Each structure stands twice: as C-alpha cells, then as structure tokens.
Amino acid sequence: MADTNAELTRERLLGMMTGFKATYLLRTALELGIFDCFAHGPADAGRVAHAVSADPRAVRLLLDALCGAGLLEPAGDAFRLVPGAERLLVTSSKEYFGGNVNVAGSRWEWDIMRSLPDVVRKGGPVADAEAERPGLPFWTDFATHLTGLTRAGAAHVADVLEPWAAGRDGLRVLDVGCGHGLFGLTLAGRRPAGHVWCQDWPEVLEVAARHARRQGLGDRASYLPGDAFEVPLDGPYDVIVLANFLLMFSYDRCVGLLRRLTPALAPGGRVVIAGFTTGDADPRQEYHAQMLGLLMLATTEGGETHSAHAYASMLAEAGLTSVRTHPHDRLPVRVVEGERP
C-alpha cells in the first residue's frame, strides 16, 4: 500500500480504483500459460498464440499489456520475460509463485466482496456463511499455495515453544483447522519422535498429507477429518495449535471451542494461537489484517481479526494459565500461548 501517513492525492485514489486491473491481467496470463511460453527465450505473439491455442491478435494485445505492467519486455519484434519472472512465473520453477493468485486474488473473494456495501448495512453475510462450509475450494487453494510468510510463521511458533519442548524426544501435536498443516508439521518435525494429528475438512487434509510427505513426515502424521466443533479429538496432546483459524468465529464461539479442546490437552501442555491480529498497533500499519477482518465480516457469522489481547482473554476464560503473547520483529504474526494447569 502507499504511504498512509502522506497527504491523500488523486494519484493514490486512482491506484486504488484501478488496482483490480493488474489482478485480472496477471490472472489471465497465468491461466493461459503465457509465461511458460518464454521459459526458453523470446517469442513473438504468433508463436505464443499457437502455443496457448488463442487468437493471435488478442494475444498481441495481451502481451503488450503485460509489457505495460512490467511482466514482459520487448525483444525486437518479440517479447521476453523481465528479470525475476522466470523464477516466479514459470510453472517449472521451484520458486513458482503464480499459483498464489488463487488465494491472494481469488475469484471467490471478489464475488463475495462485491456485496460489501450490503454486508456493512446488514452487519454480516448477505447469504450463507461461506467460509465455514465444507467443500469450499478456496480452502484447498489456501492449503496448496504456500508463501514465505507461511513457513516463517510456522517457524516462529516452533521457536516460541522450543525452550519448553527442548529435551523431549516426542511431542504430540494437534493442529486444529490445519489447512496446509505446516504449523503442526514444523512443531512435530523438530522432535525425533514428534507426531502431529491434523484436523480439517477431508479435501483439505489431502493437501496437508502431501505437505507431510514432502517434509519426510508422512509416517508421523495422522488425520482427523470433520468439523472442529464436533470431531472426536482423541488425545491427550502436548500442544494444540490453532493458526489462522479462530478469526473465523466470534469471541464467544472461540471460547467455546477452546473449552472443548482443553480437556484433550495433557497437564502442563500448551494451547497456541497464531496469526494476524488487530488492535496491537496503529490501524494504518495493519492494512492486511484489517482487510482480512472485512473478509471475515462478509463470509462468517461473527468472525473478525481478533486482537492479541482478545486471544489472551479467550485462553484465560477456557481455563488456561500462564498466558503469554509473542510478537515477531519482522512478521505481522503474533503467537499467544496458554498452559493447562
């Protein structure tokens, strides 16, 4: 975002008004496989059109627009990738980042948020609470496409618990609403005999299982498919982690879920909440967290991006003690933990 401390200008307003254009341009190029056509060097519009089975004139106009956006550059009568594009936008690259458009610029979110004026008037979703229903493709996309922030956040949770967990061979971890499962997998992976139980909808757990296998933890991961408010929890666990999950629910529902989870925790075990928070800094420094709160307003019954203070209060109301908050100097993620007496 632009500097929100600066004077508002027409240019900044125009950037906000037209920002969606860059999204649909990038999404179209990724969906058609345009960037892959330049993986081995420059190509002209005709060659690209043939490769992607599209109209030559339309492809020429698209390539010109991609040049204007700084994603391609002219190479004589042809085009080529700008520096960095081969690494981030060609699907064969190990650092391919294009798939994240399905999360950061999802069609589902755009369809929902077009109704934001009605959502604000009503005070909640204008239809069903979309984010809470099973089978929503967005959650599978969210679990599939990881970012550097995802891995760094998972590492932060593991670092916070390391002094307590040090010396243990095993660690029994329940990852509630696990999504990709990286938070639980990272915790379990740091202990020689650590094991994680991943809980989420069945189709999301398929993605978590792939991540577990990639990390060499396939034999140290088990799965609990279903609704976090209803699924049998088994246990006991040493750690229960809820990462980027409680924002989907109201304060009272969060407390209810934590009270349900606490008996599955071994005495002395920890409940850990991790994710974006609001209310801990100047709102001008919390843009992404504030926007996430609006998405929760539009897609859940009572969800929002809670503050770290609210999370600490939830843990205390659920009977947990020694509640502590752990910010990170370089991440917009806070970790709040509590101990079962």
C-alpha positions in Angstrom: 0.0 0.0 0.0 1.0 3.6 -0.5 2.3 5.7 2.5 -0.9 6.2 4.5 0.7 9.0 6.5 1.1 11.1 3.4 -1.5 13.6 2.1 -4.2 11.9 0.1 -3.8 12.5 -3.6 -5.7 11.8 -6.8 -2.9 9.5 -7.9 -3.3 7.3 -4.8 -7.1 7.2 -5.2 -6.7 6.3 -8.8 -4.3 3.5 -7.9 -6.9 2.1 -5.5 -9.7 2.4 -8.1 -7.7 0.6 -10.8 -5.8 -2.0 -8.7 -8.1 -4.8 -9.9 -6.9 -4.3 -13.5 -3.5 -5.7 -12.6 -5.1 -8.7 -10.9 -7.2 -9.7 -13.9 -4.2 -9.2 -16.2 -1.9 -11.4 -14.2 -4.6 -14.0 -13.6 -5.4 -14.2 -17.4 -1.7 -14.6 -18.3 -1.2 -17.3 -15.6 -4.4 -19.2 -16.6 -3.4 -19.3 -20.3 0.1 -20.3 -19.5 1.6 -17.2 -21.2 4.8 -17.0 -19.1 5.7 -20.7 -19.8 6.0 -19.7 -23.5 9.1 -17.6 -22.7 10.8 -20.1 -20.5 13.4 -20.8 -23.2 13.8 -17.3 -24.6 12.0 -14.6 -26.6 8.9 -15.4 -28.6 6.6 -13.4 -30.8 2.8 -13.1 -30.5 2.1 -15.6 -33.2 4.2 -18.3 -31.6 2.7 -17.6 -28.2 -0.9 -17.7 -29.7 -0.2 -21.1 -31.3 1.3 -22.5 -28.1 -1.7 -21.5 -25.9 -4.4 -22.1 -28.6 -5.6 -18.5 -28.6 -6.4 -15.7 -31.1 -3.2 -14.1 -32.4 -4.5 -10.5 -32.3 -5.9 -11.0 -28.8 -2.6 -12.4 -27.7 -0.7 -9.5 -29.1 -2.8 -7.1 -27.2 -2.4 -9.2 -24.0 1.4 -9.3 -24.4 1.5 -5.5 -24.9 -0.4 -5.1 -21.7 1.9 -7.4 -19.9 4.8 -5.2 -21.1 3.0 -2.2 -19.7 2.6 -3.9 -16.4 6.3 -4.7 -16.2 6.0 -8.5 -16.5 7.4 -8.8 -20.1 9.7 -6.6 -22.1 10.2 -6.1 -25.9 12.9 -8.1 -27.6 12.9 -6.7 -31.2 9.7 -7.9 -32.8 9.2 -10.4 -30.0 8.8 -10.4 -26.2 10.8 -11.9 -23.3 10.4 -12.2 -19.5 11.7 -9.5 -17.3 14.4 -10.4 -14.7 12.8 -12.5 -11.9 9.8 -13.6 -14.0 11.4 -17.0 -15.0 11.9 -17.7 -11.3 8.5 -16.7 -10.1 6.0 -17.0 -13.0 7.2 -20.1 -15.0 5.5 -23.2 -13.6 8.5 -25.4 -13.9 10.5 -23.2 -11.5 11.0 -24.5 -7.9 10.1 -21.0 -6.7 7.0 -20.6 -8.8 4.7 -18.1 -7.1 1.9 -17.7 -9.7 -0.4 -20.2 -8.0 -0.9 -17.8 -5.1 -3.2 -15.7 -7.3 -5.9 -18.3 -6.4 -5.6 -17.1 -2.8 -4.4 -13.5 -2.9 -6.7 -12.7 -5.8 -9.3 -15.4 -5.6 -12.5 -15.3 -7.7 -14.4 -16.4 -4.6 -13.3 -13.4 -2.6 -14.0 -11.0 -5.4 -17.5 -12.4 -5.9 -18.2 -12.1 -2.2 -16.7 -8.7 -1.6 -18.6 -7.0 -4.5 -21.5 -7.2 -2.0 -19.5 -5.4 0.8 -21.9 -2.4 1.0 -24.8 -4.7 1.7 -22.7 -6.7 4.2 -21.9 -3.5 6.1 -25.6 -2.4 6.1 -26.7 -5.8 7.4 -23.8 -6.4 9.7 -22.8 -9.8 8.3 -23.0 -12.2 5.3 -25.8 -11.4 2.8 -26.0 -15.1 2.0 -24.7 -18.2 3.8 -21.5 -18.0 5.9 -19.4 -19.2 3.0 -16.1 -19.5 4.8 -17.5 -22.1 7.3 -19.0 -24.6 4.8 -17.2 -27.8 3.9 -16.0 -28.3 0.3 -15.2 -24.6 -0.3 -12.4 -24.7 -3.0 -10.7 -21.6 -1.5 -9.5 -23.6 1.5 -7.9 -26.2 -0.7 -6.2 -23.4 -2.7 -5.1 -21.8 0.6 -3.6 -25.1 1.8 -1.9 -25.7 -1.5 -0.1 -22.4 -2.2 2.4 -21.5 0.5 4.2 -18.3 0.9 7.4 -17.3 2.8 5.2 -15.9 5.5 3.6 -19.3 6.0 6.9 -21.0 6.7 8.2 -18.1 8.7 5.1 -18.1 10.9 5.3 -21.8 11.5 8.9 -21.5 12.5 8.1 -18.6 14.9 5.6 -20.9 16.7 8.2 -23.6 17.0 10.8 -21.2 18.2 8.4 -19.8 20.9 7.9 -23.4 22.2 11.5 -24.6 21.8 12.6 -23.7 25.4 9.7 -25.6 26.8 9.9 -28.5 24.3 13.7 -28.9 24.4 14.8 -32.3 25.7 11.7 -34.1 24.7 12.0 -36.9 22.2 8.3 -36.9 21.4 5.7 -34.2 21.1 2.1 -34.9 20.5 0.6 -32.1 18.4 -3.0 -31.4 17.4 -3.3 -28.9 14.6 -6.9 -27.6 14.5 -8.2 -26.3 11.2 -4.7 -27.1 10.0 -5.1 -26.1 6.3 -1.6 -26.9 4.9 -0.6 -28.4 8.2 2.8 -26.6 8.3 2.4 -25.3 11.8 1.8 -28.7 13.3 4.3 -30.4 11.0 7.0 -27.9 11.9 6.5 -28.5 15.6 6.4 -32.2 15.3 9.4 -32.3 12.9 11.7 -30.7 15.5 11.4 -33.6 17.8 12.8 -37.0 16.9 9.6 -38.8 17.8 7.2 -36.0 17.3 3.7 -36.7 15.8 1.0 -34.4 14.5 -2.7 -35.0 14.2 -4.1 -32.7 11.5 -7.8 -31.7 11.8 -9.7 -30.1 8.9 -12.2 -30.9 6.1 -11.3 -34.1 4.2 -10.4 -32.4 1.0 -8.0 -30.0 2.8 -6.4 -32.9 4.7 -5.4 -34.4 1.3 -3.3 -31.3 0.7 -1.8 -31.5 4.3 -0.9 -35.1 3.7 1.1 -34.1 0.6 3.0 -31.5 2.6 3.7 -34.1 5.3 5.2 -36.5 2.7 7.3 -33.7 1.1 8.7 -32.9 4.6 9.5 -36.6 5.2 6.9 -36.7 7.9 4.3 -38.9 6.2 4.6 -41.6 8.8 4.4 -39.1 11.7 1.1 -37.5 10.7 -2.4 -38.7 11.4 -5.7 -37.1 10.3 -9.0 -36.1 11.9 -11.5 -35.2 9.2 -14.5 -33.2 10.1 -15.8 -30.1 12.0 -13.5 -28.8 14.7 -16.6 -28.3 16.9 -17.7 -31.9 16.5 -14.9 -34.2 15.5 -13.7 -36.7 18.2 -10.5 -35.3 19.5 -8.7 -38.4 21.0 -5.6 -37.2 22.8 -4.0 -36.4 25.1 -1.8 -33.9 23.3 1.2 -31.9 24.4 0.4 -29.0 22.1 -2.8 -27.8 20.5 -2.2 -25.2 17.8 -4.8 -23.0 16.1 -3.2 -21.0 13.3 -5.1 -18.6 11.2 -8.3 -20.3 12.4 -10.1 -18.5 15.2 -10.6 -15.4 13.2 -13.5 -17.2 11.5 -15.5 -17.2 14.7 -17.0 -14.8 17.3 -15.3 -14.3 20.6 -17.8 -16.5 22.4 -17.5 -19.3 19.8 -13.8 -19.1 20.1 -14.0 -19.5 23.9 -16.4 -22.4 23.4 -14.0 -24.2 21.1 -11.1 -23.6 23.4 -13.1 -25.1 26.3 -13.8 -28.1 24.1 -10.1 -28.5 23.2 -8.6 -28.0 26.7 -9.6 -31.4 28.2 -7.7 -33.1 25.3 -4.5 -31.4 26.4 -2.1 -33.2 28.8 -1.5 -31.4 32.1 1.3 -28.8 31.5 0.5 -28.8 27.8 0.2 -25.7 25.7 -2.6 -24.2 23.5 -1.0 -21.9 20.9 -3.0 -19.4 18.8 -1.1 -17.9 15.9 -2.0 -15.5 13.1 -2.7 -11.9 12.1 -4.1 -9.7 14.9 -5.5 -6.2 15.0 -5.6 -3.6 17.7 -2.0 -4.0 18.7 -0.7 -1.1 16.6 -1.8 1.9 14.6 -4.5 0.7 12.2 -2.5 2.3 9.4 0.1 -0.3 10.0 -2.4 -3.2 9.9 -3.8 -2.9 6.4 -3.7 -6.6 5.6 -5.1 -7.7 8.9 -7.9 -5.1 8.7 -8.8 -6.3 5.2 -8.9 -9.9 6.4 -11.3 -8.7 9.1 -13.6 -7.4 6.4 -13.4 -10.7 4.6 -14.5 -12.5 7.8 -17.3 -10.0 8.2 -18.6 -10.9 4.8 -18.1 -14.7 5.0 -18.6 -15.8 8.6 -21.1 -15.4 11.4 -19.3 -13.2 13.8 -15.7 -13.7 12.7 -13.1 -11.0 12.7 -9.4 -10.5 13.0 -9.1 -10.5 16.8 -6.6 -8.7 18.9 -3.8 -10.4 20.8 -5.4 -9.2 24.0 -8.7 -10.8 22.9 -6.9 -14.1 22.3 -5.2 -13.9 25.7 -8.6 -13.4 27.3 -10.1 -16.3 25.4 -7.4 -18.6 26.7 -7.9 -17.5 30.3 -11.7 -18.0 30.0 -11.1 -21.5 28.8 -9.1 -22.3 32.0 -5.6 -21.9 30.7 -2.9 -20.2 32.7 0.5 -18.5 32.2 -0.9 -16.8 29.1 1.8 -15.0 27.1 2.0 -13.1 23.8 4.9 -13.3 21.5 5.2 -10.8 18.7 7.8 -11.0 15.9 10.0 -8.2 14.8 9.6 -8.8 11.1 6.3 -10.7 10.8 2.7 -9.4 11.1 2.0 -12.6 13.1 1.5 -12.9 16.8 1.6 -16.0 18.9 -0.4 -16.3 22.1 0.0 -19.4 24.3 -1.6 -20.7 27.5 -0.8 -23.7 29.7 -3.2 -26.3 31.1 -2.7 -26.4 34.9 
